[in-house]
Amino acid sequence: MNEKLETLAEIGENTIVEPGVVVGYKYHKAAGGAKIGANGILRMGTIIYGDVSAGDYFQTGHHVIIRAQVKIGNYCNINNQSTLEGIVRMGDGVRIMAHVYIPSRTWFGDHVFVGPGVIFLNDMKPGRWPSGAPEPRGAFVEDDVTIGGGCTILPGIQIGKGSFIAAGAVVIKDVPERTLVVGTPGRNQPLPASLDRENDRTLTVQPLDIWHPLIPDLSIWKFPPYWPQEKQEAADARAGP
């Protein structure tokens, strides 16, 4: 016999909840509810457990999973098919792109960007500890860090403020503040002057993402003019009938 799904949620003013979203999933009889701030959007397929809180302007893509004991600040964005396994903390302006895996006991500061397909880990030897596994420990990511697409971040790694992790890097050791990491395994290098700056706040603090239903004019999103077809169409338009 199918039992009715039990949920408990507090959702702020003007937050859009699309069909097929579950907020405050009661995963345990002692679980609390979920609290989501104002002016956000939760897209179809999102599942948010109880004992989760998120601030204002919180946005999810489709089929995002957020398990219990997660605290999320304002202006955070978690994109399509990303998973937070619970016991995760995010500051303000954290932007998680699609297909990112974040295990429990992972910590993020403010204005952090995580590219698509990034994998965080929290156990160095899963199932192979000789005398009982230690408590899992995820990464500690400080403010204004950028992590490029396809990176792997090993357990317990601390990534210092303002650092830049190049796409595809495997981070195997702590990263000092304002450091560039490249390669597999990742090599710490001085941060070039061109990258030595805070993350752009228009990226990390977005009231509306590009596909938000409140975007005033969709005509701003066009095919790039440098694509061959667009060049040809532009030339045909200039030539006239």
Buried (B, 14 or more C-beta within 10 A) or exposed (E): EEEEEEBBBEBBEEBBBBEEBBBBBBBEEEBBBBBBBBBBBBBEBBBBBBBBBBBBBBBBBBBBBBBBBBBBBBBBBBBBBBBBBBBBBBBBBBBBBBBBBBBBBBBBBBBBBBBBBBBBBBBBEEEEEEEEEEEBBBBBBBBBBBBBBBBBBBBBBBBBBBBBBBBBBBBBEBBBBBBBBBEEEBBBEEBEEEEEEEBEEEEBBBEBBEEEEEEEEEEEEEEEEEEEEEEEEEEEEEEEE
